[in-house]
Amino acid sequence: MAARVLLQRRAAPLTAAVLVGSIAFAPRVAHAEAPEERHLSKKPIYDDDFDYIPAPTKPAPTTTTTVTTTTAAPTPTAPAAVPTPQTTTPITTPTAVIPSEPTTHTRTPTPTARLAAQIRLGRLFLYRQASTAEDAVNSAMARAFSLEHSFTSTIASLAPPRESGEHLMPGLVYVLVAGMAGSIVARNRGVLLRASAPVALGIGAAWAVIPVTMGNVSELLWTYEKRFPAVAEAHVSAREGVEKGVSFVRVHGNLASRKVTEAVGEAREKVEEWVRKGK
């Protein structure tokens, strides 16, 4: 019994020494970091990762063979030969490693993924249609605002300036009264005269009462007539004819007034001479 206890006490330090020596004389490399090339060997977390590559197989370890060569030194003339030390040269012969081709596992999308894709397409279609409708409404409103601004600016440009001293309200009333007077005068005449008499009297009264406003209106009409060359040429020819007629009337009126003045002067002289002779 005492011998067994003594053996157990001696065996415990011996066992510990053997374990420490096995660890010290058989070292292994402990990697502190993960290797650079890692391949997924498990199923991916997300459903859209349909392709994954398993971990490649480890290549076979290379075998190292040691060849011992013995070189003999030249024998000198010495009485005793001294043996030379032996040198060992390690030769490594790599073994052929056949890489294994990675296998690709393809999975079909789930019904939930297909439904999500269809919902995405529907939302994109609705968004495009809504964007198109919004752009159309914005362009229509822009055109409407542009027309409104053009109309208001045109009407404002027809008004006479303040320094001209011209007022639209009484002038327009006079023009309206002149047009009504023309329609009353020509009510028993022909259709052409009844249609043209109020217009002619109204335009004449407008040029006489509000000349600045009528000048602005004529310039605006001329800008629109320029878009149609035929109408513009007809207007120009008619205006030239009217101007020539007005100038002809003025010239003949001046001649007539001069003749009347001369006739009146001659008659006055004759009367004065007759009165002198009678005395």
C-alpha positions as CSV (number, residue, x, y, z in Angstrom):
1,M,0.0,0.0,0.0
2,A,2.8,2.4,0.8
3,A,4.6,1.4,-2.4
4,R,1.5,2.3,-4.5
5,V,1.2,5.7,-2.9
6,L,4.9,6.3,-3.6
7,L,4.5,5.3,-7.2
8,Q,1.5,7.6,-7.7
9,R,3.4,10.5,-6.2
10,R,6.3,9.9,-8.6
11,A,4.1,9.3,-11.6
12,A,2.3,12.6,-11.4
13,P,5.4,14.8,-12.0
14,L,6.6,12.4,-14.7
15,T,3.3,12.7,-16.6
16,A,3.3,16.5,-16.4
17,A,6.9,16.5,-17.7
18,V,6.0,14.3,-20.7
19,L,3.0,16.5,-21.6
20,V,5.1,19.7,-21.5
21,G,7.8,18.1,-23.6
22,S,5.4,16.9,-26.2
23,I,4.0,20.4,-26.5
24,A,7.5,22.0,-26.6
25,F,9.0,19.6,-29.2
26,A,6.0,19.4,-31.4
27,P,5.2,23.1,-32.2
28,R,2.3,24.2,-34.4
29,V,1.6,27.5,-36.1
30,A,-1.3,29.4,-34.7
31,H,-2.9,31.8,-37.2
32,A,-3.9,35.1,-35.6
33,E,-5.9,36.2,-38.6
34,A,-8.3,34.4,-40.9
35,P,-6.9,33.4,-44.3
36,E,-7.4,35.9,-47.2
37,E,-9.4,33.7,-49.5
38,R,-12.5,32.6,-47.8
39,H,-15.4,30.9,-49.6
40,L,-18.9,30.6,-48.3
41,S,-19.5,27.0,-47.4
42,K,-22.9,27.6,-45.9
43,K,-26.3,28.7,-47.1
44,P,-26.5,32.5,-47.7
45,I,-28.6,34.6,-45.4
46,Y,-30.6,36.5,-48.1
47,D,-32.9,35.0,-50.7
48,D,-31.5,37.0,-53.6
49,D,-28.0,35.4,-53.2
50,F,-28.8,32.4,-55.4
51,D,-25.2,31.6,-56.2
52,Y,-22.6,30.7,-53.7
53,I,-19.3,28.9,-53.9
54,P,-18.4,26.2,-51.4
55,A,-15.1,26.2,-49.7
56,P,-12.3,24.7,-51.9
57,T,-10.6,21.5,-50.9
58,K,-7.2,21.8,-49.3
59,P,-4.3,20.8,-51.5
60,A,-2.2,17.8,-50.6
61,P,0.9,18.6,-48.6
62,T,4.2,18.4,-50.4
63,T,6.7,15.8,-49.4
64,T,10.3,16.6,-48.6
65,T,13.1,14.1,-49.2
66,T,16.5,14.5,-47.9
67,V,19.5,13.2,-49.9
68,T,22.7,12.8,-48.1
69,T,25.9,13.2,-50.2
70,T,29.3,12.3,-49.0
71,T,32.3,14.1,-50.5
72,A,35.8,12.7,-49.9
73,A,38.7,15.1,-49.5
74,P,41.9,14.5,-51.4
75,T,44.3,12.4,-49.5
76,P,47.5,14.3,-48.7
77,T,50.8,12.8,-48.0
78,A,50.1,12.9,-44.3
79,P,50.4,9.7,-42.5
80,A,46.8,9.7,-41.2
81,A,43.6,10.6,-43.1
82,V,41.2,13.0,-41.5
83,P,37.5,12.3,-42.3
84,T,35.5,15.2,-43.7
85,P,32.1,16.2,-42.3
86,Q,29.0,15.1,-44.2
87,T,26.6,17.7,-45.7
88,T,23.0,17.1,-46.3
89,T,21.1,18.9,-49.1
90,P,17.3,19.0,-48.9
91,I,15.4,18.5,-52.2
92,T,11.8,19.3,-52.3
93,T,9.7,17.5,-54.9
94,P,6.2,19.1,-55.2
95,T,3.3,16.8,-55.8
96,A,0.8,17.6,-58.5
97,V,-2.4,19.2,-57.1
98,I,-5.5,19.0,-59.2
99,P,-7.8,21.9,-58.3
100,S,-11.4,21.0,-57.8
101,E,-13.9,23.0,-59.9
102,P,-16.4,24.9,-57.8
103,T,-19.9,23.8,-58.1
104,T,-22.6,26.4,-58.5
105,H,-25.9,25.8,-56.9
106,T,-28.8,27.8,-58.5
107,R,-32.1,28.3,-56.7
108,T,-35.3,29.6,-58.2
109,P,-36.8,32.7,-56.6
110,T,-39.5,32.3,-54.1
111,P,-43.1,33.3,-54.7
112,T,-42.6,36.2,-52.3
113,A,-39.7,37.5,-54.4
114,R,-41.7,37.2,-57.6
115,L,-44.6,39.0,-56.1
116,A,-42.3,41.8,-54.9
117,A,-40.8,42.1,-58.4
118,Q,-44.3,42.5,-59.9
119,I,-45.3,45.1,-57.3
120,R,-42.1,47.0,-58.1
121,L,-43.0,47.0,-61.9
122,G,-46.5,48.2,-61.1
123,R,-45.3,51.0,-58.9
124,L,-42.8,52.2,-61.5
125,F,-45.5,52.2,-64.2
126,L,-47.9,54.2,-62.0
127,Y,-45.0,56.7,-61.2
128,R,-44.2,57.2,-64.9
129,Q,-47.9,57.8,-65.7
130,A,-48.2,60.2,-62.8
131,S,-45.1,62.1,-63.9
132,T,-46.3,62.4,-67.5
133,A,-49.7,63.7,-66.3
134,E,-48.1,66.2,-64.0
135,D,-45.8,67.5,-66.8
136,A,-48.8,67.9,-69.1
137,V,-50.7,69.9,-66.5
138,N,-47.7,72.1,-65.8
139,S,-47.1,72.8,-69.5
140,A,-50.8,73.6,-70.0
141,M,-50.8,76.0,-67.0
142,A,-47.6,77.6,-68.3
143,R,-49.2,78.2,-71.7
144,A,-52.3,79.7,-70.1
145,F,-50.3,82.0,-67.9
146,S,-48.2,83.1,-70.9
147,L,-51.4,83.9,-72.9
148,E,-52.9,85.8,-70.0
149,H,-49.7,87.8,-69.5
150,S,-49.5,88.6,-73.3
151,F,-53.2,89.7,-73.3
152,T,-52.9,91.9,-70.3
153,S,-49.6,93.5,-71.5
154,T,-51.2,94.1,-75.0
155,I,-54.2,95.8,-73.5
156,A,-52.1,97.9,-71.2
157,S,-49.9,99.0,-74.1
158,L,-53.0,100.4,-75.9
159,A,-53.7,102.9,-73.2
160,P,-52.4,106.4,-73.8
161,P,-49.6,107.7,-71.6
162,R,-50.4,110.2,-68.8
163,E,-48.4,113.0,-70.4
164,S,-50.6,112.9,-73.5
165,G,-53.6,114.2,-71.5
166,E,-56.0,111.8,-73.3
167,H,-58.8,110.1,-71.4
168,L,-60.4,106.9,-72.6
169,M,-63.8,107.1,-70.9
170,P,-65.3,110.2,-72.5
171,G,-63.6,109.4,-75.8
172,L,-65.1,105.9,-76.1
173,V,-68.5,107.3,-75.3
174,Y,-68.2,109.8,-78.1
175,V,-67.1,107.0,-80.5
176,L,-70.1,104.9,-79.5
177,V,-72.5,107.9,-80.0
178,A,-71.0,108.5,-83.5
179,G,-71.5,104.9,-84.5
180,M,-75.1,105.0,-83.4
181,A,-75.7,108.2,-85.3
182,G,-74.3,106.6,-88.5
183,S,-76.6,103.6,-88.1
184,I,-79.6,106.0,-87.6
185,V,-78.7,108.0,-90.7
186,A,-78.3,105.0,-92.9
187,R,-81.2,103.0,-91.7
188,N,-83.3,103.5,-94.8
189,R,-80.4,102.9,-97.2
190,G,-78.9,99.8,-98.7
191,V,-77.3,97.0,-96.8
192,L,-73.8,98.0,-97.7
193,L,-74.3,101.6,-96.6
194,R,-76.1,100.5,-93.4
195,A,-73.1,98.2,-92.5
196,S,-70.3,100.7,-93.4
197,A,-71.7,104.0,-92.2
198,P,-71.5,103.3,-88.4
199,V,-68.0,101.8,-88.8
200,A,-66.8,104.8,-90.8
201,L,-68.3,107.4,-88.5
202,G,-67.0,105.5,-85.4
203,I,-63.5,105.3,-86.7
204,G,-63.5,108.9,-87.8
205,A,-64.7,110.0,-84.4
206,A,-62.0,107.8,-82.7
207,W,-59.2,109.4,-84.8
208,A,-60.6,112.8,-83.9
209,V,-61.2,112.2,-80.2
210,I,-58.6,109.6,-79.1
211,P,-55.8,109.8,-81.7
212,V,-53.0,108.4,-79.4
213,T,-55.1,105.3,-78.6
214,M,-56.0,104.8,-82.3
215,G,-52.3,105.1,-83.2
216,N,-51.5,102.3,-80.7
217,V,-54.3,100.1,-82.1
218,S,-53.1,100.6,-85.7
219,E,-49.6,99.6,-84.7
220,L,-50.9,96.5,-83.0
221,L,-53.0,95.6,-86.1
222,W,-50.0,96.1,-88.3
223,T,-47.9,93.7,-86.3
224,Y,-50.6,91.0,-86.8
225,E,-50.9,91.9,-90.5
226,K,-47.2,91.3,-91.0
227,R,-47.8,87.6,-90.4
228,F,-49.9,87.5,-93.6
229,P,-48.0,89.2,-96.5
230,A,-51.0,89.4,-98.8
231,V,-53.1,91.2,-96.2
232,A,-50.2,93.5,-95.3
233,E,-49.6,94.4,-99.0
234,A,-53.4,95.1,-99.5
235,H,-53.4,97.3,-96.4
236,V,-50.3,99.2,-97.6
237,S,-51.8,99.8,-101.0
238,A,-55.2,100.9,-99.6
239,R,-53.4,103.2,-97.2
240,E,-51.3,104.7,-100.0
241,G,-54.5,105.2,-102.0
242,V,-56.3,106.9,-99.2
243,E,-53.2,109.2,-98.5
244,K,-53.0,110.1,-102.2
245,G,-56.8,110.9,-102.2
246,V,-56.5,113.0,-99.1
247,S,-53.5,114.9,-100.5
248,F,-55.4,115.4,-103.8
249,V,-58.4,116.7,-101.9
250,R,-56.2,119.0,-99.9
251,V,-54.4,120.3,-103.0
252,H,-57.7,120.9,-104.8
253,G,-59.2,122.4,-101.7
254,N,-56.3,124.9,-101.4
255,L,-56.7,125.8,-105.1
256,A,-60.4,126.2,-104.7
257,S,-60.0,128.4,-101.6
258,R,-57.3,130.4,-103.5
259,K,-59.6,130.9,-106.5
260,V,-62.5,131.9,-104.2
261,T,-60.2,134.3,-102.4
262,E,-59.1,135.8,-105.7
263,A,-62.6,136.1,-106.9
264,V,-63.8,137.7,-103.7
265,G,-60.9,140.1,-103.9
266,E,-61.6,141.0,-107.5
267,A,-65.3,141.5,-106.7
268,R,-64.5,143.7,-103.8
269,E,-62.2,145.8,-105.9
270,K,-64.9,146.2,-108.6
271,V,-67.4,147.2,-106.0
272,E,-65.1,149.7,-104.4
273,E,-64.3,151.1,-107.9
274,W,-68.0,151.3,-108.8
275,V,-68.6,153.1,-105.5
276,R,-65.9,155.6,-106.2
277,K,-67.2,156.3,-109.6
278,G,-70.7,156.8,-108.4
279,K,-69.6,159.4,-105.9
